[in-house]
């Protein structure tokens, strides 16, 4: 996995013009620092902002980072990346962390028609991968792909709902997929996300699961979108398929949320329109020689990112430390891995690469949630660490 991180593979294609920030573990203080990536190096900007949450509260985060000078040098980017993979890192040298810290970690579900239909299939199959192909054919016979042009919450969407109700084919996933209200749920707890190079977790009781490659928006407490990153909203299809009320068990597990490698801040060279047009590539390489490749386009999202952010924050729901928002994925892998009709599921050791030209690549290796080191460094630990370093101020 290390070779996939270094040599510029983690960076945007236009990295020289990108304002990239992240978080790095500093062994000398036994804690994290917010960092900037410049000229092939990693620089400590924790004196400018002790947390990523604080950095994004500036009126113009990109200008703040661009104007920061006399920063402590952490190390060469390739050296930091090479030391990042879990299981091989040298604890005496810096390594990358997930680029979020105090922010709530939220996700929007069922924002693409393709993944919406797969959720309906999971529901109808009751979490049984062996029934998925049969259900997929039945659902396609009723719905086809006519829903791709339906705008959520529109009069046309209401008419589609009425037709499907008459055919006894309505689903809770269709409700949030084409209804007026988006599904916004809590993906993980603040401080629990893992970064590039880390192991990602699959619950040992799950036999049908998949990666979910997504754009992740970084949003301030004011609701301003400051930048974007890549994310893997690891999903347990058999668990959620048994009952949507098991969403927490399906989504929020040890190391089940990966974000990174960096946050690209919005500026004149990179804007929300670049996010809207992003093409996201997924590749899974298994120890068994299995290779899965796919792609999804943000242009096919059914709800605009601004609408999703607006449904997550407002007069009825606030985030004093800001939040990050997974925008949803259209890519639900269905390629058979263990026999006809069985579809895709992860195996331990899979290397998952999620990439897009303007944000770089997020790379993680799959392991069991109970085999990955437990999450122990939470908000309290962060506050104590920052206090010891003199970085907290009134």
BALOBA-1460 file (C-alpha; in Angstrom, 3 decimals):
// residues 394
<rec num="1" residu="x" x="0.000" y="0.000" z="0.000"/>
<rec num="2" residu="x" x="2.877" y="2.364" z="0.731"/>
<rec num="3" residu="x" x="3.745" y="2.722" z="-2.966"/>
<rec num="4" residu="x" x="0.236" y="4.053" z="-3.595"/>
<rec num="5" residu="x" x="0.750" y="6.909" z="-1.159"/>
<rec num="6" residu="x" x="4.082" y="8.416" z="-2.210"/>
<rec num="7" residu="x" x="5.451" y="9.793" z="-5.429"/>
<rec num="8" residu="x" x="2.657" y="12.291" z="-5.874"/>
<rec num="9" residu="x" x="-0.039" y="9.605" z="-6.135"/>
<rec num="10" residu="x" x="-1.895" y="11.003" z="-3.136"/>
<rec num="11" residu="x" x="-1.912" y="14.569" z="-4.449"/>
<rec num="12" residu="x" x="-4.203" y="16.371" z="-6.896"/>
<rec num="13" residu="x" x="-2.892" y="16.524" z="-10.459"/>
<rec num="14" residu="x" x="-2.630" y="20.300" z="-10.090"/>
<rec num="15" residu="x" x="-1.044" y="20.104" z="-6.630"/>
<rec num="16" residu="x" x="1.201" y="23.096" z="-7.322"/>
<rec num="17" residu="x" x="-1.923" y="25.274" z="-7.515"/>
<rec num="18" residu="x" x="-3.840" y="23.589" z="-4.671"/>
<rec num="19" residu="x" x="-4.248" y="24.886" z="-1.123"/>
<rec num="20" residu="x" x="-4.055" y="21.628" z="0.831"/>
<rec num="21" residu="x" x="-4.419" y="21.264" z="4.586"/>
<rec num="22" residu="x" x="-4.616" y="18.224" z="6.819"/>
<rec num="23" residu="x" x="-3.587" y="16.820" z="10.169"/>
<rec num="24" residu="x" x="-0.369" y="15.080" z="11.127"/>
<rec num="25" residu="x" x="0.671" y="13.219" z="14.270"/>
<rec num="26" residu="x" x="3.804" y="14.749" z="15.816"/>
<rec num="27" residu="x" x="5.696" y="12.225" z="17.978"/>
<rec num="28" residu="x" x="7.580" y="14.932" z="19.886"/>
<rec num="29" residu="x" x="4.314" y="16.250" z="21.371"/>
<rec num="30" residu="x" x="2.453" y="12.923" z="21.162"/>
<rec num="31" residu="x" x="-0.463" y="14.614" z="19.459"/>
<rec num="32" residu="x" x="-1.892" y="16.088" z="16.251"/>
<rec num="33" residu="x" x="-1.106" y="19.298" z="14.419"/>
<rec num="34" residu="x" x="-2.999" y="21.003" z="11.641"/>
<rec num="35" residu="x" x="-0.674" y="21.152" z="8.665"/>
<rec num="36" residu="x" x="-0.329" y="22.693" z="5.222"/>
<rec num="37" residu="x" x="1.228" y="20.978" z="2.200"/>
<rec num="38" residu="x" x="3.589" y="23.205" z="0.227"/>
<rec num="39" residu="x" x="6.456" y="22.621" z="-2.178"/>
<rec num="40" residu="x" x="6.725" y="18.932" z="-1.399"/>
<rec num="41" residu="x" x="6.763" y="19.511" z="2.346"/>
<rec num="42" residu="x" x="4.454" y="19.358" z="5.347"/>
<rec num="43" residu="x" x="4.296" y="22.470" z="7.547"/>
<rec num="44" residu="x" x="2.827" y="22.876" z="11.033"/>
<rec num="45" residu="x" x="0.137" y="25.598" z="11.128"/>
<rec num="46" residu="x" x="-1.179" y="24.804" z="14.602"/>
<rec num="47" residu="x" x="-0.074" y="28.251" z="15.837"/>
<rec num="48" residu="x" x="-2.456" y="29.711" z="13.242"/>
<rec num="49" residu="x" x="-5.253" y="27.301" z="14.184"/>
<rec num="50" residu="x" x="-4.871" y="24.547" z="16.787"/>
<rec num="51" residu="x" x="-7.651" y="22.456" z="15.222"/>
<rec num="52" residu="x" x="-9.060" y="21.974" z="11.749"/>
<rec num="53" residu="x" x="-12.402" y="23.110" z="13.147"/>
<rec num="54" residu="x" x="-10.835" y="26.415" z="14.234"/>
<rec num="55" residu="x" x="-9.114" y="26.924" z="10.889"/>
<rec num="56" residu="x" x="-12.390" y="26.633" z="8.993"/>
<rec num="57" residu="x" x="-14.005" y="29.239" z="11.258"/>
<rec num="58" residu="x" x="-11.854" y="31.969" z="9.693"/>
<rec num="59" residu="x" x="-13.840" y="34.100" z="7.274"/>
<rec num="60" residu="x" x="-11.423" y="33.141" z="4.482"/>
<rec num="61" residu="x" x="-9.597" y="29.907" z="5.405"/>
<rec num="62" residu="x" x="-7.786" y="29.737" z="2.063"/>
<rec num="63" residu="x" x="-6.405" y="33.268" z="2.442"/>
<rec num="64" residu="x" x="-5.395" y="32.517" z="6.028"/>
<rec num="65" residu="x" x="-3.377" y="29.473" z="4.984"/>
<rec num="66" residu="x" x="-1.912" y="31.135" z="1.894"/>
<rec num="67" residu="x" x="-0.734" y="34.074" z="4.005"/>
<rec num="68" residu="x" x="0.798" y="32.020" z="6.828"/>
<rec num="69" residu="x" x="4.584" y="32.419" z="7.067"/>
<rec num="70" residu="x" x="7.485" y="31.215" z="9.241"/>
<rec num="71" residu="x" x="5.837" y="27.838" z="9.828"/>
<rec num="72" residu="x" x="7.655" y="24.958" z="11.534"/>
<rec num="73" residu="x" x="8.726" y="22.285" z="9.042"/>
<rec num="74" residu="x" x="7.367" y="18.802" z="9.816"/>
<rec num="75" residu="x" x="9.049" y="16.859" z="7.036"/>
<rec num="76" residu="x" x="9.100" y="15.997" z="3.365"/>
<rec num="77" residu="x" x="5.638" y="14.971" z="2.176"/>
<rec num="78" residu="x" x="6.847" y="11.681" z="0.710"/>
<rec num="79" residu="x" x="8.544" y="10.779" z="3.990"/>
<rec num="80" residu="x" x="5.380" y="11.522" z="5.989"/>
<rec num="81" residu="x" x="3.239" y="9.560" z="3.539"/>
<rec num="82" residu="x" x="5.661" y="6.627" z="3.543"/>
<rec num="83" residu="x" x="5.404" y="6.474" z="7.334"/>
<rec num="84" residu="x" x="1.605" y="6.640" z="7.364"/>
<rec num="85" residu="x" x="0.420" y="3.050" z="6.591"/>
<rec num="86" residu="x" x="-0.903" y="1.271" z="9.659"/>
<rec num="87" residu="x" x="1.198" y="-1.648" z="10.817"/>
<rec num="88" residu="x" x="4.482" y="-0.459" z="9.326"/>
<rec num="89" residu="x" x="4.882" y="3.074" z="10.647"/>
<rec num="90" residu="x" x="7.773" y="4.237" z="12.813"/>
<rec num="91" residu="x" x="6.217" y="5.794" z="15.932"/>
<rec num="92" residu="x" x="9.174" y="8.163" z="16.275"/>
<rec num="93" residu="x" x="8.371" y="9.893" z="12.967"/>
<rec num="94" residu="x" x="5.298" y="11.925" z="11.814"/>
<rec num="95" residu="x" x="2.362" y="10.346" z="9.981"/>
<rec num="96" residu="x" x="-0.874" y="11.632" z="8.480"/>
<rec num="97" residu="x" x="-4.241" y="11.549" z="10.249"/>
<rec num="98" residu="x" x="-7.780" y="12.143" z="9.050"/>
<rec num="99" residu="x" x="-8.073" y="15.862" z="8.196"/>
<rec num="100" residu="x" x="-11.084" y="16.492" z="10.482"/>
<rec num="101" residu="x" x="-11.125" y="16.728" z="14.272"/>
<rec num="102" residu="x" x="-13.891" y="18.393" z="16.328"/>
<rec num="103" residu="x" x="-16.423" y="18.503" z="13.496"/>
<rec num="104" residu="x" x="-19.532" y="16.330" z="13.504"/>
<rec num="105" residu="x" x="-19.269" y="13.652" z="10.826"/>
<rec num="106" residu="x" x="-22.512" y="13.560" z="8.846"/>
<rec num="107" residu="x" x="-23.550" y="11.765" z="5.672"/>
<rec num="108" residu="x" x="-26.241" y="12.194" z="3.070"/>
<rec num="109" residu="x" x="-27.704" y="8.908" z="1.877"/>
<rec num="110" residu="x" x="-29.527" y="7.851" z="-1.265"/>
<rec num="111" residu="x" x="-28.466" y="10.858" z="-3.346"/>
<rec num="112" residu="x" x="-27.858" y="8.907" z="-6.567"/>
<rec num="113" residu="x" x="-30.437" y="6.787" z="-8.394"/>
<rec num="114" residu="x" x="-28.063" y="3.829" z="-8.845"/>
<rec num="115" residu="x" x="-27.270" y="3.553" z="-5.151"/>
<rec num="116" residu="x" x="-30.905" y="4.276" z="-4.259"/>
<rec num="117" residu="x" x="-32.043" y="1.242" z="-6.242"/>
<rec num="118" residu="x" x="-29.372" y="-0.895" z="-4.567"/>
<rec num="119" residu="x" x="-30.751" y="0.192" z="-1.180"/>
<rec num="120" residu="x" x="-34.212" y="-0.915" z="-2.286"/>
<rec num="121" residu="x" x="-32.683" y="-4.241" z="-3.339"/>
<rec num="122" residu="x" x="-30.984" y="-4.645" z="0.064"/>
<rec num="123" residu="x" x="-34.306" y="-3.967" z="1.750"/>
<rec num="124" residu="x" x="-36.250" y="-6.397" z="-0.417"/>
<rec num="125" residu="x" x="-33.535" y="-9.082" z="-0.084"/>
<rec num="126" residu="x" x="-33.605" y="-8.647" z="3.715"/>
<rec num="127" residu="x" x="-29.805" y="-8.516" z="3.768"/>
<rec num="128" residu="x" x="-29.355" y="-11.833" z="1.917"/>
<rec num="129" residu="x" x="-26.789" y="-11.419" z="-0.906"/>
<rec num="130" residu="x" x="-27.984" y="-14.647" z="-2.507"/>
<rec num="131" residu="x" x="-31.367" y="-13.056" z="-3.277"/>
<rec num="132" residu="x" x="-29.962" y="-9.765" z="-4.597"/>
<rec num="133" residu="x" x="-29.852" y="-10.707" z="-8.279"/>
<rec num="134" residu="x" x="-33.416" y="-11.993" z="-8.273"/>
<rec num="135" residu="x" x="-34.674" y="-8.874" z="-6.494"/>
<rec num="136" residu="x" x="-32.622" y="-6.622" z="-8.790"/>
<rec num="137" residu="x" x="-34.367" y="-8.062" z="-11.858"/>
<rec num="138" residu="x" x="-37.788" y="-7.661" z="-10.263"/>
<rec num="139" residu="x" x="-37.148" y="-4.067" z="-9.179"/>
<rec num="140" residu="x" x="-35.743" y="-3.137" z="-12.606"/>
<rec num="141" residu="x" x="-38.886" y="-4.535" z="-14.198"/>
<rec num="142" residu="x" x="-41.007" y="-2.165" z="-12.148"/>
<rec num="143" residu="x" x="-38.827" y="0.947" z="-11.944"/>
<rec num="144" residu="x" x="-36.411" y="0.721" z="-14.885"/>
<rec num="145" residu="x" x="-34.060" y="3.696" z="-14.917"/>
<rec num="146" residu="x" x="-36.793" y="6.293" z="-15.333"/>
<rec num="147" residu="x" x="-36.058" y="7.768" z="-11.905"/>
<rec num="148" residu="x" x="-32.742" y="9.264" z="-13.060"/>
<rec num="149" residu="x" x="-34.435" y="12.405" z="-14.345"/>
<rec num="150" residu="x" x="-36.806" y="12.865" z="-11.420"/>
<rec num="151" residu="x" x="-36.010" y="15.883" z="-9.238"/>
<rec num="152" residu="x" x="-36.537" y="15.093" z="-5.544"/>
<rec num="153" residu="x" x="-39.585" y="16.781" z="-4.052"/>
<rec num="154" residu="x" x="-40.996" y="17.826" z="-7.442"/>
<rec num="155" residu="x" x="-44.581" y="17.276" z="-8.614"/>
<rec num="156" residu="x" x="-43.204" y="14.615" z="-10.962"/>
<rec num="157" residu="x" x="-41.642" y="12.825" z="-7.977"/>
<rec num="158" residu="x" x="-45.019" y="12.851" z="-6.233"/>
<rec num="159" residu="x" x="-46.647" y="11.255" z="-9.280"/>
<rec num="160" residu="x" x="-43.935" y="8.546" z="-9.353"/>
<rec num="161" residu="x" x="-44.630" y="7.858" z="-5.687"/>
<rec num="162" residu="x" x="-48.346" y="7.449" z="-6.353"/>
<rec num="163" residu="x" x="-47.650" y="4.968" z="-9.172"/>
<rec num="164" residu="x" x="-45.254" y="2.943" z="-7.061"/>
<rec num="165" residu="x" x="-47.641" y="2.873" z="-4.123"/>
<rec num="166" residu="x" x="-50.308" y="1.461" z="-6.430"/>
<rec num="167" residu="x" x="-47.859" y="-1.303" z="-7.449"/>
<rec num="168" residu="x" x="-46.880" y="-1.961" z="-3.833"/>
<rec num="169" residu="x" x="-43.284" y="-1.059" z="-4.740"/>
<rec num="170" residu="x" x="-42.723" y="1.990" z="-2.522"/>
<rec num="171" residu="x" x="-39.747" y="1.960" z="-0.162"/>
<rec num="172" residu="x" x="-38.344" y="4.098" z="2.623"/>
<rec num="173" residu="x" x="-35.247" y="4.530" z="0.439"/>
<rec num="174" residu="x" x="-37.342" y="5.910" z="-2.396"/>
<rec num="175" residu="x" x="-38.888" y="8.321" z="0.120"/>
<rec num="176" residu="x" x="-35.540" y="9.959" z="0.826"/>
<rec num="177" residu="x" x="-34.272" y="9.410" z="-2.725"/>
<rec num="178" residu="x" x="-36.988" y="11.321" z="-4.560"/>
<rec num="179" residu="x" x="-39.027" y="12.836" z="-1.725"/>
<rec num="180" residu="x" x="-38.570" y="16.412" z="-0.431"/>
<rec num="181" residu="x" x="-36.397" y="15.521" z="2.584"/>
<rec num="182" residu="x" x="-32.843" y="14.240" z="2.232"/>
<rec num="183" residu="x" x="-31.480" y="11.503" z="4.448"/>
<rec num="184" residu="x" x="-28.863" y="13.115" z="6.703"/>
<rec num="185" residu="x" x="-27.405" y="10.806" z="9.332"/>
<rec num="186" residu="x" x="-24.459" y="10.706" z="11.714"/>
<rec num="187" residu="x" x="-21.726" y="8.597" z="10.151"/>
<rec num="188" residu="x" x="-19.167" y="8.674" z="12.963"/>
<rec num="189" residu="x" x="-18.202" y="10.498" z="16.133"/>
<rec num="190" residu="x" x="-15.890" y="13.542" z="16.133"/>
<rec num="191" residu="x" x="-12.222" y="12.460" z="16.260"/>
<rec num="192" residu="x" x="-13.013" y="8.840" z="15.262"/>
<rec num="193" residu="x" x="-12.354" y="9.052" z="11.499"/>
<rec num="194" residu="x" x="-9.213" y="7.487" z="10.051"/>
<rec num="195" residu="x" x="-7.050" y="8.933" z="7.301"/>
<rec num="196" residu="x" x="-5.270" y="7.682" z="4.227"/>
<rec num="197" residu="x" x="-2.994" y="4.719" z="4.835"/>
<rec num="198" residu="x" x="-5.010" y="3.566" z="7.826"/>
<rec num="199" residu="x" x="-6.869" y="0.283" z="8.130"/>
<rec num="200" residu="x" x="-10.625" y="0.497" z="7.564"/>
<rec num="201" residu="x" x="-12.958" y="-1.739" z="9.497"/>
<rec num="202" residu="x" x="-15.559" y="-4.341" z="8.515"/>
<rec num="203" residu="x" x="-17.634" y="-5.797" z="11.347"/>
<rec num="204" residu="x" x="-16.786" y="-9.508" z="11.734"/>
<rec num="205" residu="x" x="-20.485" y="-10.458" z="11.629"/>
<rec num="206" residu="x" x="-20.969" y="-8.929" z="8.183"/>
<rec num="207" residu="x" x="-20.779" y="-11.140" z="5.095"/>
<rec num="208" residu="x" x="-22.051" y="-8.566" z="2.552"/>
<rec num="209" residu="x" x="-20.388" y="-5.173" z="2.590"/>
<rec num="210" residu="x" x="-18.771" y="-2.619" z="0.335"/>
<rec num="211" residu="x" x="-16.823" y="0.630" z="0.088"/>
<rec num="212" residu="x" x="-18.705" y="3.823" z="-0.699"/>
<rec num="213" residu="x" x="-16.504" y="6.396" z="-2.465"/>
<rec num="214" residu="x" x="-17.722" y="9.937" z="-1.855"/>
<rec num="215" residu="x" x="-16.869" y="13.621" z="-1.871"/>
<rec num="216" residu="x" x="-16.756" y="15.029" z="1.671"/>
<rec num="217" residu="x" x="-17.553" y="18.714" z="2.211"/>
<rec num="218" residu="x" x="-15.963" y="20.644" z="5.078"/>
<rec num="219" residu="x" x="-18.462" y="23.131" z="6.489"/>
<rec num="220" residu="x" x="-18.060" y="25.846" z="9.142"/>
<rec num="221" residu="x" x="-20.471" y="26.530" z="11.988"/>
<rec num="222" residu="x" x="-21.947" y="29.295" z="9.801"/>
<rec num="223" residu="x" x="-22.819" y="26.795" z="7.075"/>
<rec num="224" residu="x" x="-20.051" y="28.024" z="4.752"/>
<rec num="225" residu="x" x="-18.422" y="25.281" z="2.661"/>
<rec num="226" residu="x" x="-14.677" y="25.834" z="3.036"/>
<rec num="227" residu="x" x="-13.302" y="22.918" z="1.053"/>
<rec num="228" residu="x" x="-13.588" y="19.263" z="0.108"/>
<rec num="229" residu="x" x="-11.887" y="15.915" z="0.559"/>
<rec num="230" residu="x" x="-12.501" y="12.260" z="-0.296"/>
<rec num="231" residu="x" x="-14.229" y="9.721" z="1.911"/>
<rec num="232" residu="x" x="-15.095" y="6.059" z="2.248"/>
<rec num="233" residu="x" x="-18.480" y="5.589" z="3.916"/>
<rec num="234" residu="x" x="-17.862" y="1.900" z="4.627"/>
<rec num="235" residu="x" x="-21.202" y="0.082" z="4.530"/>
<rec num="236" residu="x" x="-22.518" y="-3.256" z="5.793"/>
<rec num="237" residu="x" x="-25.213" y="-4.161" z="3.277"/>
<rec num="238" residu="x" x="-26.500" y="-7.226" z="5.101"/>
<rec num="239" residu="x" x="-26.930" y="-5.324" z="8.369"/>
<rec num="240" residu="x" x="-28.784" y="-2.332" z="6.919"/>
<rec num="241" residu="x" x="-30.729" y="-4.667" z="4.631"/>
<rec num="242" residu="x" x="-32.156" y="-6.501" z="7.644"/>
<rec num="243" residu="x" x="-33.557" y="-3.240" z="8.995"/>
<rec num="244" residu="x" x="-32.957" y="0.445" z="8.341"/>
<rec num="245" residu="x" x="-33.116" y="0.861" z="12.122"/>
<rec num="246" residu="x" x="-29.735" y="-0.892" z="12.209"/>
<rec num="247" residu="x" x="-28.150" y="2.012" z="10.308"/>
<rec num="248" residu="x" x="-25.927" y="2.870" z="13.286"/>
<rec num="249" residu="x" x="-24.595" y="-0.705" z="13.443"/>
<rec num="250" residu="x" x="-24.123" y="-0.735" z="9.680"/>
<rec num="251" residu="x" x="-22.264" y="2.571" z="9.546"/>
<rec num="252" residu="x" x="-20.625" y="3.566" z="12.833"/>
<rec num="253" residu="x" x="-17.966" y="1.001" z="13.767"/>
<rec num="254" residu="x" x="-14.294" y="1.138" z="14.669"/>
<rec num="255" residu="x" x="-12.311" y="2.616" z="11.734"/>
<rec num="256" residu="x" x="-15.376" y="2.480" z="9.477"/>
<rec num="257" residu="x" x="-15.073" y="6.115" z="8.335"/>
<rec num="258" residu="x" x="-12.079" y="7.149" z="6.217"/>
<rec num="259" residu="x" x="-11.451" y="10.739" z="5.079"/>
<rec num="260" residu="x" x="-8.473" y="12.221" z="3.266"/>
<rec num="261" residu="x" x="-5.823" y="12.526" z="2.221"/>
<rec num="262" residu="x" x="-6.168" y="16.306" z="2.620"/>
<rec num="263" residu="x" x="-8.757" y="19.044" z="2.514"/>
<rec num="264" residu="x" x="-8.515" y="21.173" z="-0.586"/>
<rec num="265" residu="x" x="-9.660" y="24.656" z="0.381"/>
<rec num="266" residu="x" x="-11.879" y="26.608" z="-1.972"/>
<rec num="267" residu="x" x="-10.163" y="29.481" z="-3.770"/>
<rec num="268" residu="x" x="-10.140" y="30.989" z="-7.256"/>
<rec num="269" residu="x" x="-8.661" y="27.754" z="-8.694"/>
<rec num="270" residu="x" x="-10.967" y="25.274" z="-6.967"/>
<rec num="271" residu="x" x="-14.643" y="25.907" z="-6.240"/>
<rec num="272" residu="x" x="-17.885" y="24.101" z="-5.531"/>
<rec num="273" residu="x" x="-18.429" y="23.826" z="-9.286"/>
<rec num="274" residu="x" x="-15.316" y="21.623" z="-9.461"/>
<rec num="275" residu="x" x="-16.934" y="19.378" z="-6.838"/>
<rec num="276" residu="x" x="-20.168" y="19.290" z="-8.824"/>
<rec num="277" residu="x" x="-18.301" y="17.999" z="-11.864"/>
<rec num="278" residu="x" x="-15.928" y="15.595" z="-10.112"/>
<rec num="279" residu="x" x="-15.424" y="12.088" z="-11.476"/>
<rec num="280" residu="x" x="-14.606" y="9.696" z="-8.645"/>
<rec num="281" residu="x" x="-12.755" y="6.453" z="-9.349"/>
<rec num="282" residu="x" x="-12.818" y="3.357" z="-7.157"/>
<rec num="283" residu="x" x="-10.399" y="0.450" z="-7.257"/>
<rec num="284" residu="x" x="-10.326" y="-2.566" z="-4.945"/>
<rec num="285" residu="x" x="-7.319" y="-4.901" z="-5.078"/>
<rec num="286" residu="x" x="-7.668" y="-8.169" z="-3.162"/>
<rec num="287" residu="x" x="-4.947" y="-10.466" z="-1.892"/>
<rec num="288" residu="x" x="-6.759" y="-13.155" z="-3.905"/>
<rec num="289" residu="x" x="-6.037" y="-11.339" z="-7.172"/>
<rec num="290" residu="x" x="-9.566" y="-9.946" z="-7.421"/>
<rec num="291" residu="x" x="-9.751" y="-6.445" z="-8.923"/>
<rec num="292" residu="x" x="-12.824" y="-4.245" z="-8.900"/>
<rec num="293" residu="x" x="-12.903" y="-0.920" z="-10.722"/>
<rec num="294" residu="x" x="-15.657" y="1.616" z="-11.107"/>
<rec num="295" residu="x" x="-16.420" y="5.287" z="-11.348"/>
<rec num="296" residu="x" x="-19.109" y="7.714" z="-10.339"/>
<rec num="297" residu="x" x="-19.830" y="11.266" z="-11.403"/>
<rec num="298" residu="x" x="-21.053" y="13.988" z="-9.080"/>
<rec num="299" residu="x" x="-22.864" y="15.399" z="-12.099"/>
<rec num="300" residu="x" x="-25.435" y="12.608" z="-11.636"/>
<rec num="301" residu="x" x="-26.285" y="13.507" z="-8.049"/>
<rec num="302" residu="x" x="-30.004" y="14.092" z="-7.516"/>
<rec num="303" residu="x" x="-29.584" y="16.830" z="-4.896"/>
<rec num="304" residu="x" x="-27.143" y="19.713" z="-5.258"/>
<rec num="305" residu="x" x="-24.402" y="19.856" z="-2.575"/>
<rec num="306" residu="x" x="-25.722" y="23.247" z="-1.434"/>
<rec num="307" residu="x" x="-29.153" y="21.700" z="-0.895"/>
<rec num="308" residu="x" x="-27.612" y="18.881" z="1.151"/>
<rec num="309" residu="x" x="-25.696" y="21.334" z="3.347"/>
<rec num="310" residu="x" x="-28.841" y="23.441" z="3.727"/>
<rec num="311" residu="x" x="-30.782" y="20.407" z="4.915"/>
<rec num="312" residu="x" x="-28.044" y="19.538" z="7.424"/>
<rec num="313" residu="x" x="-27.626" y="22.948" z="9.100"/>
<rec num="314" residu="x" x="-30.000" y="25.818" z="9.759"/>
<rec num="315" residu="x" x="-32.392" y="27.290" z="12.325"/>
<rec num="316" residu="x" x="-33.357" y="23.802" z="13.484"/>
<rec num="317" residu="x" x="-29.894" y="22.220" z="13.675"/>
<rec num="318" residu="x" x="-26.559" y="23.812" z="14.550"/>
<rec num="319" residu="x" x="-22.936" y="22.604" z="14.655"/>
<rec num="320" residu="x" x="-20.805" y="24.916" z="16.833"/>
<rec num="321" residu="x" x="-17.600" y="23.138" z="15.745"/>
<rec num="322" residu="x" x="-18.663" y="22.787" z="12.114"/>
<rec num="323" residu="x" x="-19.276" y="19.494" z="10.340"/>
<rec num="324" residu="x" x="-18.113" y="17.367" z="7.464"/>
<rec num="325" residu="x" x="-20.705" y="15.970" z="5.079"/>
<rec num="326" residu="x" x="-20.406" y="12.868" z="2.891"/>
<rec num="327" residu="x" x="-22.393" y="13.681" z="-0.247"/>
<rec num="328" residu="x" x="-23.395" y="10.116" z="-1.117"/>
<rec num="329" residu="x" x="-22.246" y="7.605" z="-3.720"/>
<rec num="330" residu="x" x="-23.773" y="6.259" z="-6.905"/>
<rec num="331" residu="x" x="-21.370" y="3.320" z="-6.935"/>
<rec num="332" residu="x" x="-22.713" y="0.182" z="-5.257"/>
<rec num="333" residu="x" x="-20.465" y="-2.695" z="-6.411"/>
<rec num="334" residu="x" x="-22.383" y="-5.650" z="-7.844"/>
<rec num="335" residu="x" x="-19.511" y="-7.520" z="-9.550"/>
<rec num="336" residu="x" x="-19.618" y="-11.174" z="-8.482"/>
<rec num="337" residu="x" x="-16.671" y="-12.209" z="-6.322"/>
<rec num="338" residu="x" x="-17.577" y="-15.597" z="-4.856"/>
<rec num="339" residu="x" x="-19.859" y="-17.032" z="-7.496"/>
<rec num="340" residu="x" x="-22.764" y="-16.088" z="-9.782"/>
<rec num="341" residu="x" x="-25.378" y="-13.967" z="-8.105"/>
<rec num="342" residu="x" x="-23.328" y="-13.402" z="-4.947"/>
<rec num="343" residu="x" x="-22.261" y="-9.860" z="-5.848"/>
<rec num="344" residu="x" x="-19.353" y="-8.075" z="-4.227"/>
<rec num="345" residu="x" x="-18.171" y="-8.181" z="-0.639"/>
<rec num="346" residu="x" x="-14.882" y="-7.261" z="1.003"/>
<rec num="347" residu="x" x="-12.176" y="-9.683" z="2.076"/>
<rec num="348" residu="x" x="-9.560" y="-8.930" z="4.705"/>
<rec num="349" residu="x" x="-6.522" y="-7.362" z="3.037"/>
<rec num="350" residu="x" x="-8.409" y="-5.562" z="0.255"/>
<rec num="351" residu="x" x="-6.723" y="-2.286" z="-0.684"/>
<rec num="352" residu="x" x="-9.315" y="0.373" z="-1.519"/>
<rec num="353" residu="x" x="-8.291" y="3.407" z="-3.574"/>
<rec num="354" residu="x" x="-10.682" y="6.322" z="-4.056"/>
<rec num="355" residu="x" x="-9.384" y="9.038" z="-6.350"/>
<rec num="356" residu="x" x="-10.320" y="12.110" z="-8.339"/>
<rec num="357" residu="x" x="-7.906" y="14.424" z="-10.208"/>
<rec num="358" residu="x" x="-8.572" y="17.598" z="-8.202"/>
<rec num="359" residu="x" x="-8.465" y="15.996" z="-4.723"/>
<rec num="360" residu="x" x="-5.885" y="13.208" z="-4.996"/>
<rec num="361" residu="x" x="-6.296" y="9.673" z="-3.691"/>
<rec num="362" residu="x" x="-7.485" y="8.096" z="-0.436"/>
<rec num="363" residu="x" x="-5.975" y="4.624" z="0.130"/>
<rec num="364" residu="x" x="-6.920" y="2.160" z="2.890"/>
<rec num="365" residu="x" x="-6.563" y="-1.543" z="3.654"/>
<rec num="366" residu="x" x="-9.536" y="-3.582" z="4.921"/>
<rec num="367" residu="x" x="-9.399" y="-5.398" z="8.250"/>
<rec num="368" residu="x" x="-11.866" y="-6.497" z="10.933"/>
<rec num="369" residu="x" x="-13.120" y="-3.835" z="13.293"/>
<rec num="370" residu="x" x="-12.120" y="-5.944" z="16.296"/>
<rec num="371" residu="x" x="-8.604" y="-6.493" z="14.916"/>
<rec num="372" residu="x" x="-7.838" y="-2.814" z="14.287"/>
<rec num="373" residu="x" x="-6.394" y="-0.830" z="17.182"/>
<rec num="374" residu="x" x="-9.307" y="0.676" z="19.143"/>
<rec num="375" residu="x" x="-10.032" y="4.389" z="18.986"/>
<rec num="376" residu="x" x="-8.770" y="5.999" z="22.203"/>
<rec num="377" residu="x" x="-7.754" y="9.583" z="21.347"/>
<rec num="378" residu="x" x="-11.004" y="11.534" z="21.629"/>
<rec num="379" residu="x" x="-11.991" y="15.154" z="22.207"/>
<rec num="380" residu="x" x="-10.898" y="15.168" z="25.847"/>
<rec num="381" residu="x" x="-7.461" y="13.800" z="24.943"/>
<rec num="382" residu="x" x="-7.114" y="16.434" z="22.216"/>
<rec num="383" residu="x" x="-7.967" y="19.279" z="24.595"/>
<rec num="384" residu="x" x="-5.467" y="18.062" z="27.197"/>
<rec num="385" residu="x" x="-2.776" y="17.698" z="24.564"/>
<rec num="386" residu="x" x="-3.348" y="21.175" z="23.134"/>
<rec num="387" residu="x" x="-3.369" y="22.660" z="26.644"/>
<rec num="388" residu="x" x="0.012" y="21.087" z="27.460"/>
<rec num="389" residu="x" x="1.406" y="22.593" z="24.255"/>
<rec num="390" residu="x" x="0.046" y="26.058" z="25.060"/>
<rec num="391" residu="x" x="-2.195" y="26.139" z="21.992"/>
<rec num="392" residu="x" x="-5.488" y="26.834" z="23.765"/>
<rec num="393" residu="x" x="-6.381" y="30.452" z="24.272"/>
<rec num="394" residu="x" x="-9.491" y="32.315" z="25.375"/>
